[in-house]
Amino acid sequence: MGAVQDIDYGIDAWGHDLVTVLPDGNVGLRDPLAPGSPPVALPMIVEDLRARGIGTPIQLRVQSFLDYGLNRLCDAFDATMAEVGYKGAYRGVFPIKVNQQHEVVSRIVEVGRARGYGLEAGSKPELIVALAQPLAEESLIICNGTKDDEFIRLAILSRKLGFRTVIVLESLNEFEIVRRVAEELDTKPLLGVRVKLTQSVGGKWEASSGDRSIFGLGTYELVQLIDRLEDSGLMDCLVLQHSHLGSQVPNVIDVRRTATEACRFFTELRRLGAPLTYMDLGGGLGIDYTGEKRPTENSVNYSVEEYCFAVVETVAHAMDDAGEAHPTIVTESGRFVVALSSMLIFDVLDATLYDVPDKPVARDGDHHLLTDMMAIESYLDGNRVQECFNDAVYYRDELRALFRRGVLDLRQMGRAERTFLYTLSRISEVERAQEGASELRDQLENYVDYYHCNFSMFQSLPDVWAIDQIHPVIPLQRLNEAPTRRAVLTDITCDSDGKIKRFVLGDGMHKALPVHDLRDGEDYLIGVFFVGAYQETLGDLHNLFGDANVVTIALDGEGGFTVEHEVEGDSIAEVLSYVEYDPQDCLAAFRKRVDQAVAKRDVTSQERRTLISAYKDSLSGYTYFE
Ligand SMILES: *Cc1c(COP(=O)(O)O)cnc(C)c1O
């Protein structure tokens, strides 16, 4: 071993200046709000949290990363508007669905107050959350999604409390409910309309855009809506035009194209008499998860500043050309604001190693195919790696066929499989020393180690499972040591889908993560970065693994940190009650079983106590490996 070169994990490219490697090989976090301050070592944070009784897996939120996301967006809009001479304002809203956690929403509201930042609600429960927040007077609450009477009633009534709640009409039908409820309440609503743009945007969420999008009104319906607004005397209520085109828009050109079309609708609707003042361009501002800076599914070819420039300049020109006043620009950026703010940290529990260092020894009576396989090493060199690989696979398959037919016994077959892995390890070593990527490297990556990790993909990284989302993943320590292994990370669910098997490194995407040998009695921590958007509540209870511990820290600007907030992950009893078991009933049933065994003298009273307390301790314990 040891023939592996230094690895570039690509942190400089994807780290957003928030993640860095310290001289002692630990991964550190930088405080974006105190740029010169010493970074804080992540393994030290984990150690400290453990001492407080908070074990891995931990979802770690960093307050300044969240503040930074929000302020950076507002600053970028303000700066661009000043530069372009824009005569309107920017009013962002945070879409609650992107991270509904109380702590996160409260922090966004708190930090956003000074900037008139508001909230977007896509459902009744989200509106309920929004109406409980101390928003600034000029902040918006934008109501999207399908709405019933109750939703609309609450939205209209909230106007009386001074909330700027805008009901975005998603259909003509919804308008009829609004008309009826507004009349009943004798209160005028603030209305918006979601327009269906014909331009589509690329990326994973392409289907949310274009004329087959399931949301919004097309041109024909828009005209009908205008007529109905006029008929009902509600025309003066239509203040906002909305268009959301999906998340993580990869290409900034799409932002310009769609903003241009949105402006056409906007000026036309104004001409038809709608007193629009807000132009809401929805979400879509993406995060560069891979550091590629290209318009791929997990990267973007623009910065937040370029995004703002594309939006502001397009709107300014379109309005100037049409002789219209500049509207207040609204965006519903969720991912951009929260994605960077949290990371998932877990420990490696065990490994299944495919890399076999020990040379197998030939024995009398070995099958000649096994001897042939052992001989591969004698002609292995840089020019013949592919040939050696082909030979190894061929001999192994032939030997397996012999085993199935009863020619080889289990011991012989065990040695054959071991020899195969040994040969592959030598081939990999020679191959890695070669320049550039090859077809063979790709094949060899199918034989990497498995590192078994203490987390559930389904609970904590649902998008990695469901839509192949890429998050940067790296070991959090020993980065001053060359990693000697390559591994796929498996979770602790009993599901073969529970693996992280795509990794971004400095030179692009790989099927395995370079990792170090595990050492006895020493922790090996892995961090998955930028999981603040969408991951927390989309997760599920596969195998009854519950929520991980969540901790919010603030970096203190001097290389230390303080714990601001902590939410213990689900206990087993909690998770059981989610699926309708009563933990007390379970305990009673178990106790009965123990007492029966005591009666039959299979169990002593001392054992009775041990059995019952083991069961009880588990009930109140963490669902993950402790
Ligand atoms: C999900 C959603 C958003 C958030 O999009 P991001 O890409 O996360 O910024 C904004 N608006 C609406 C209507 C949404 O459904």
The ligand as an SDF file (V2000), in Angstrom:
LIG
                    3D

 15 15  0  0  0  0  0  0  0  0999 V2000
  -39.6830   25.3900   -4.0000 C   0  0  0  0  0  0  0  0  0  0  0  0
  -40.0660   26.7420   -4.3950 C   0  0  0  0  0  0  0  0  0  0  0  0
  -39.1690   27.8150   -4.2650 C   0  0  0  0  0  0  0  0  0  0  0  0
  -37.7310   27.6350   -3.8240 C   0  0  0  0  0  0  0  0  0  0  0  0
  -36.8950   27.4000   -4.8900 O   0  0  0  0  0  0  0  0  0  0  0  0
  -35.2880   27.3870   -4.6900 P   0  0  0  0  0  0  0  0  0  0  0  0
  -34.7890   26.8760   -5.9600 O   0  0  0  0  0  0  0  0  0  0  0  0
  -35.0020   26.5500   -3.5170 O   0  0  0  0  0  0  0  0  0  0  0  0
  -34.8680   28.7910   -4.4770 O   0  0  0  0  0  0  0  0  0  0  0  0
  -39.6180   29.0710   -4.5800 C   0  0  0  0  0  0  0  0  0  0  0  0
  -40.8870   29.2780   -5.0090 N   0  0  0  0  0  0  0  0  0  0  0  0
  -41.7700   28.2690   -5.1580 C   0  0  0  0  0  0  0  0  0  0  0  0
  -43.1200   28.5460   -5.6440 C   0  0  0  0  0  0  0  0  0  0  0  0
  -41.3870   26.9790   -4.8640 C   0  0  0  0  0  0  0  0  0  0  0  0
  -42.2540   25.9820   -5.0420 O   0  0  0  0  0  0  0  0  0  0  0  0
  1  2  1  0
  2  3  1  0
  2 14  2  0
  3  4  1  0
  3 10  2  0
  4  5  1  0
  5  6  1  0
  6  7  2  0
  6  8  1  0
  6  9  1  0
 10 11  1  0
 11 12  2  0
 12 13  1  0
 12 14  1  0
 14 15  1  0
M  END
$$$$
